[in-house]
Amino acid sequence: MSVQDILQSKGAQVVSVAPADTVGNVARVLADRRIGAVLVREEGRVVGVFSERDVVRGLARYGAPALDRPVSDLMTRDVVTCKSSDTVHDVMERMTAKRIRHLPVLDNGQLRGIVSIGDLVKARIEEAEREAQDLKEYIKAG
């Protein structure tokens, strides 16, 4: 199963913010949309990822004034990405090795979507369930 398969089922919608948006405003976006991360984009380019973890780290470091800081102060700048042709297994390994939970999907520099560890786990479970059902049918058919 590939990342493209996941994007086809979940959609390619990506929530993005600007580097100057405040941490407080973006935290509200995360809460309202019930998502764990947003892409930080400038002139169409992905320049960072801002996640719930960044909010927590900012509060731990700066206290409540962190909420007034721009997300560019706290975002992850070294953005790890994947391609739509990557396998779910390969992307899960990359996420585990880098200890990250969200990956933008870029093909030839074009943003195609974003996948989370939850999306990947769900896809793997569905794949395992399909394989188990196929095996049951095969055994039943004799």
C-alpha positions in Angstrom: 0.0 0.0 0.0 1.3 3.5 -0.9 0.9 6.9 0.5 -1.2 7.7 -2.6 -3.7 5.1 -1.5 -4.1 6.9 1.8 -4.5 10.3 0.2 -7.2 8.9 -2.1 -9.3 7.7 0.8 -8.7 10.6 3.3 -8.3 13.4 0.8 -5.5 15.8 0.1 -6.7 18.8 2.2 -3.9 20.4 4.0 -4.2 23.1 6.7 -1.5 25.7 6.3 -0.6 28.9 8.3 1.9 31.7 7.7 5.2 32.0 9.6 4.0 35.2 11.3 0.8 33.7 12.7 0.9 33.6 16.4 1.2 30.4 18.4 -2.1 31.1 20.2 -4.0 31.5 16.9 -2.5 28.4 15.4 -3.2 26.4 18.6 -6.9 27.4 18.2 -6.7 26.1 14.6 -5.3 22.8 15.8 -8.1 22.5 18.4 -10.9 23.6 16.2 -9.9 21.3 13.3 -9.0 18.5 15.7 -5.6 18.0 14.0 -2.2 17.6 15.4 -0.1 19.7 13.0 -0.2 22.3 10.3 2.2 23.2 7.6 3.8 26.5 7.7 3.9 27.9 4.2 5.4 31.0 2.6 4.9 31.9 -1.0 3.5 28.4 -1.6 6.6 26.7 -0.2 6.6 24.5 2.9 9.0 26.2 5.3 8.0 24.3 8.5 5.7 22.1 10.4 4.0 23.3 13.6 2.5 20.7 15.9 1.0 20.3 19.3 4.4 19.3 20.6 5.7 22.7 19.5 3.0 24.4 21.5 4.0 22.4 24.6 7.7 23.1 24.1 7.0 26.8 23.6 5.0 27.0 26.8 7.6 25.1 28.7 10.3 27.4 27.5 8.6 30.8 27.4 5.5 30.4 29.6 2.2 32.1 28.6 4.0 34.7 26.4 4.8 31.9 24.0 1.2 32.2 22.7 2.1 35.7 21.3 5.2 34.5 19.5 5.1 33.8 15.7 5.0 30.1 14.9 8.2 30.6 12.9 10.0 30.9 16.3 8.9 27.4 17.4 8.1 25.4 14.2 10.2 22.5 13.0 12.3 23.9 10.1 14.0 20.8 8.8 10.8 19.3 7.3 11.0 15.6 6.6 8.7 14.7 3.6 7.6 11.7 1.7 6.4 11.0 -1.8 3.0 9.7 -2.8 4.7 6.6 -4.3 6.3 5.7 -0.9 5.0 2.6 0.8 3.2 2.9 4.1 5.9 0.6 5.6 8.7 2.9 4.5 7.0 6.0 5.7 6.3 4.4 9.1 10.0 3.5 9.5 11.0 7.1 8.6 8.6 8.5 11.2 9.7 6.1 13.9 13.4 6.8 13.2 12.9 10.6 13.2 10.3 10.5 16.1 7.8 12.6 14.1 4.0 12.1 13.6 3.2 14.1 10.5 4.8 14.1 7.0 4.0 16.4 4.1 3.6 14.5 0.8 5.6 16.2 -2.0 6.0 15.0 -5.5 8.5 17.0 -7.6 8.2 19.9 -5.2 4.4 20.0 -5.4 2.4 19.5 -2.2 0.0 16.6 -2.5 -1.2 16.3 1.1 -0.1 15.3 4.6 -0.1 12.0 6.4 -0.1 11.3 10.1 1.0 8.2 12.0 -2.7 7.6 12.7 -3.4 7.5 8.9 -0.6 5.0 8.4 -1.6 2.8 11.3 -5.2 2.8 10.1 -4.1 1.8 6.6 -2.0 -1.0 8.0 -4.9 -2.4 10.1 -7.3 -2.2 7.1 -4.7 -4.0 5.0 -4.2 -6.8 7.6 -7.9 -7.2 8.0 -8.3 -7.6 4.2 -5.5 -10.1 4.1 -7.1 -12.1 6.9 -10.5 -12.1 5.1 -8.9 -13.2 1.8 -7.1 -16.0 3.6 -10.4 -17.1 5.3 -12.1 -17.1 1.9 -9.2 -19.1 0.3 -9.3 -21.7 3.1 -13.1 -21.9 2.9 -13.0 -22.4 -0.9 -10.6 -25.4 -0.2 
